[in-house]
């Protein structure tokens, strides 16, 4: 199976600008560009044979090196579309390049428990994240089954992307027009979310209606899937955990 690492971004990002790098995925974390932790976790996962990387390459290169490196295309959708043209497997793991917390065990859990559907999207219960990192700030949604944050790792069937691309472009174009975006997603879905009555099955069913292919949310107990590094505080969380693991 192939994996894609989305590591694009802008040097104008506040974190990237603070460190003078081309993308926040290249911000140094314990002496390494943070994207290398994602590359390392994927390389150590036996089910993954090839890694396609999209984003800027530092002057010294990346370690471990990806099998294919593609320049940043200027948008997340553009980067994903470009990377998929280089993949050989029908199903593809897609990972963000700003998650130094990710581990091979978390990736294996997704691959071993994922149902045979077009898109599998991990969600992580709030209590799992807070047990691991008390006080860490994340974005959560309250569903009928509990409070969850979304993952930075998905399993994608390439045919889904081709079918979903027009809708994805429309949603991105409407991101600053909340009323139009709400009409696309559905007022009923939003009302249920506001009332705390929206279920995981409701989300899956609406996603299938919009995209025309089966999709599933996968509840995982691997907190690492649901965090990324958006600030120096997030980096300090990771560096502190690494020091404790090494006994230093």
Phi, psi and omega in degrees: 000145177266157175230146177244134174248115179270106186237021180285176181156189184236147174292346178278348174305140187302320180288318178297317181296324180299326183255358177068040179243166187285340181203152181296339178293346178259003177300133182289130176232115187051042173085004181229148171302134188300332181296337180296333178292323176293313178303318182295317181295319180291319181296330182274001179265115190297332182287346183260124183261323184225148179237126175253123184251135176236118180153180179289149178252127177293160184301325182276358182084186182241147180224117001288152182282138174289161178284328178224135178237129182237136178296154177302131181266000175100351178205157180297316179296319178297320179294317180294316180299318180294318181293322181296333178293342181263352183278155180246336182272154179291316178259143187224135171276132177241123183235146175279150182270006182247033180236086179287353182278342189298146182230157175302324181297322179293321178293316180298321179300317177298312185292325184280333184252356183291132175288165180276078178228175186289327181217130175240123184239112181290142171233147187237127178298143181303319183296332178292316179294316185288332174293323182281315182228081182302127177090354178292133182273123177226167175264126185237157173234136179269117176247173182299325183278350182149193180251128188228154166244153182276159182270162176254029184210129178225161173245121192235135169273129186301329180294331178297315183300318180298321181283327185273348187303313179301318179293318180300318178297322180293319180295318178297319180294333183263007188298337178257014178233082190300325181292316178294321178295320179297321178296323179293313182289320181117125181295325180299318178298314182295320179296316177299321179297314181297326181273357181074020183254359181285131180255164176301320179296323176300315181296315180299316182296317180293321178297320178295321178297319183288319188259342178078015179221153181289137179224150179221142169270138181242113178286124181237148177265007177271101182299333183301334182291334189259015181233155172213177184252099179257352185209169176295330177298318178297320178297321179295325175303312182295313182296323177295319180293319179297322179294319179295320180295327180270359179071024181242000000 
